[in-house]
Amino acid sequence: MDVKIEKLVYGGQGLGHFEGQTVFVPFVLPEEVVRVQPVERKKKFVRARIEQITTPSPARVAPACRHFGVCGGCHYQHIPYEAQLEYKAQILRETLRRIGRVEWSGPIAAHAFPPLGYRNRAQWKIRAWPENGRPKAGYFQAASSTLCPVSECPVLSPRLAETLAALGRMLDARQEPTWLQEVEAFADAADDRVLLNASLDSFEGKAAEIAAAFHELHSGIESVLLLETKRERMHLAGPGFLHYEAAGHRYRVGHLSFFQVNRFSVAELLRVVLGESAGRLALDLYAGVGFFAVPLAERFESVIALESNPAAARDLQANLEPCGARAQHVQNDVESFLAGWTESPDLVVLDPPRAGVSPKALARLVQLAPQQVTYLSCDPATLGRDLASFIGTRESPGPYEIREMHLFDVFPQTYHIESLVVLRRRE
């Protein structure tokens, strides 16, 4: 079928219509006419793949990576970077309107970062290659568990690119095709020291030998954690963490803790999230290792930093120790914590996982009536749903209004959208 692409939608797809059905196609641009082959048919929509670009957009550019279109990691390398930002802002605005009935006509401040070489964290799948049974490293193909082997990846930081190349050489030298399942690497702010997590079927009797092989990948390997999936055992070779310098602050980040993935965005993200905020009490409800809580402790008389993940909570405790009595860490889930909290804060910072904030936690936050809520979201759909609890609708306004909306492009070349919304209580 021949389809004219009308717009891009969240998820990396272009949307068009054919004989009354909505058609979703990846790797396209608006106004392009493409000949496509259906790969999935439903009652009201069709998912398809491109067979031919009949009328290409004049804006289309050559991708930076030879694996683009097969590898499932990137979705927008055929789009100029400035245009990626524009499309993401449009998708954010439309998704908020469609999911949460959030009508925001104000500006969306876009924060752009270098579109290549930005990732300080990556996960590489390891699978036996059918041609010779030898293990290969790479990423899954789009919507698939089939491996796309890669020896280079333009969005990686130089140190992680070096790590990937060294991993490939190590795999070529091994004989066992299934000894390794996945490797995750995280580099520090200087792009020098690296943490490695390696998942294996078993490391019975060979843990020290395998860890030593990873340490030999290059001189920057700081610490190696082996995860044995069959027996759920671990083997640590190294300190178990590295230190990440960000905007004058120093964070301990362990093997199983999350930290911001775009090495170029860290300082700007801190600057905008903190803004001019200061006061008596701030709650950081998805604190992680304390990325926001540590600088908040310099501005507020008291900061409560909440984290439920045990590994991240240990790093959080260590990172808050220099803050003294001004900052307190709590290991608990957000819903349980808020159910027993009674004091109204000046500021609440929300940086939840993709699933967003639970309805009970949202309702309790509205009851606590903080002066400002700063919500950092990695999913515009759940953001739209959650914002409705604060701002209500045009017919029935809630107690909060949107003051600022930002788009942080922390994942260039992909459809992922990191957005920041600043909410203030209505006067």
Sequence and secondary structure as in RCSB ss.txt:
>XXXX:A:sequence
MDVKIEKLVYGGQGLGHFEGQTVFVPFVLPEEVVRVQPVERKKKFVRARIEQITTPSPARVAPACRHFGVCGGCH
YQHIPYEAQLEYKAQILRETLRRIGRVEWSGPIAAHAFPPLGYRNRAQWKIRAWPENGRPKAGYFQAASSTLCPV
SECPVLSPRLAETLAALGRMLDARQEPTWLQEVEAFADAADDRVLLNASLDSFEGKAAEIAAAFHELHSGIESVL
LLETKRERMHLAGPGFLHYEAAGHRYRVGHLSFFQVNRFSVAELLRVVLGESAGRLALDLYAGVGFFAVPLAERF
ESVIALESNPAAARDLQANLEPCGARAQHVQNDVESFLAGWTESPDLVVLDPPRAGVSPKALARLVQLAPQQVTY
LSCDPATLGRDLASFIGTRESPGPYEIREMHLFDVFPQTYHIESLVVLRRRE
>XXXX:A:secstr
 EEE  EEETTTEEEEEETTEEEEEES  TT EEEEEEEEE SSEEEEEEEEEEE  TT    S TTBTTBSS S
 TTS HHHHHHHHHHHHHHHHHHHH     S  EEE   SSS BSEEEEEEEE TTT  EEEEEEBTTSS EEE 
S  TTB HHHHHHHHHHHHHHHT   TTS  EEEEEE TTS  EEEEEEES  TTTHHHHHHHHHTS TTEEEEE
EEETTTTEEEEES SEEEEEETTEEEEEETT    SBTTTHHHHHHHHHTT  EEEEEETT TTTTTHHHHTTTE
EEEEEE   HHHHHHHHHHHGGGGGGEEEE S HHHHHHT     SEEEE   TT   HHHHHHHHHH  SEEEE
EES HHHHHHHHHHHHB SSSB SEEEEEEEEE  STTSS  EEEEEEEE  
